[in-house]
Amino acid sequence: QVQLVQSGGGLVQAGGSLTLSCTASGRTFSNYHMGWFRQAPGQDRVFVAAITRSGTTTYYSDSVKGRFTISRDNDKSTVYLQMNSLKPEDTAEYYCAADSLLTTTEFRYKYWGQGTQVTVSS
């Protein structure tokens, strides 16, 4: 089992920045690829970003590419999502996820964080 605990998030004005963190415990963190997803009210949960076990390769949705950065610190068992130039449409509940397989598909992730709210005001 892998437990994922998220922190960060909150309310920010458009154009501002936030960083989300997700710390893992229970298994060797570096064995897992990590992803971030988000779910806006009334919508499905969608892929935001992913990073490989070693952190050498990252993937982004088109909607956040160039504004968000995913990174990880395997010594701290933590993955981060740095969000810059935030827009009101970035408002959502954000979730981190872990799996031994690299994927951008939500249902393939086995372990999930508890979610954290990001609200961007215009």
N, C-alpha and C positions, 0 to 999 in steps of 0.2 A: 504494500500500500504506500501511496505517496500522498502526503497532506500538503496542500497549498494554501498559504495564508497571504492575502493581499493587503496592501496599505497604499495610502495616497488617495488621489481623487479629491472631489469637492467642487466648489463653485468658482468659476473664473470668467473674466470678460473675454469677448471675442478678440482674437489676436494674442491672447496670453498663452502661458505654458503651464503644464503640469507633468509630474512624473509619477507613474504607478510602479509599485514594487510587488513582487510575488516571491515569497520565500518558501522553499520546499523542505520537507523533513520526511523521514521514514525509509527512504531508499537513496542510493547514490545519485545525486542530482545530475551529474555529467552523463549518466546513461540515458537521459531523456531529452528529446527535442521539445521545445517549448513554443506555445502560441498564445496570442492574445485575440480575443473575440469581443464583440460588443452587441448589445441588444437595446434598441430604442423601443419606447413604449408602443405596443401593438405590432411590433415587427419581429421577424425571426432574428436569431443570433447569427451574426455574420463574422467572417474572418477579417482580422485587422493586420496581424503580422505574425511571423514565425521565425525561429532561429534554430540552427542545428545544434547538436550536442556540444560541439567545440566552440560554437559561436562564430565560425568562419563564414557562414552563409546565412543571409537573411532574406525574407520574402515579405512583401507588403501588398495590401490591396491598393488598387488605383486611387481610391478616395483619400488615402493617407500618405501615399508615396511622396517623399520630399518634405513632409512635415513631421512625421513620427519616426522615431528610431527605437528599434528593439535591441537590447543588449543583455548580456548575462555575465555573472561573476560566479564561476563554479566553486570557487573557494568559499563563497558566502551562500551558496545554494540559492541564488536569487536571480530572477530575471526582471528586467526593467522595461518600461515603455515611456520614453520621453516624448511628450506631445507638445509641439510648437505650433504657432499660428492657428490656434484653435478656432473653430467655427461653431456657430449654433447647431449645425447639423451633426457635430461630433457628440452632442449630448446623448448619453446612453449609459447603461450599466456595462461595465467592462469586466471581463473574466480572463484569467490566465488558465492555461491548460497544459498538460504534460502527456506525452506518449512516447513509447519506444520507437514508433514509426514516424517518419517525417511526413506531415500532411497539412493541408490547409482546410481540410474537411472537418467540420465540427463533430460529426457523430463518431469519427474515428479516434478522438481524444478520450483517453480513459479517465484521467484525473483532472479535476476542476477546482479552481479557487471559489471563494464564496461570493465574489462579485464586489465591485465598488462603483459608486455613482460618480459620473462626471457630468457636470452641468455647465454649459457655456452660454452666457447671456449676451444678447446683442446690444 
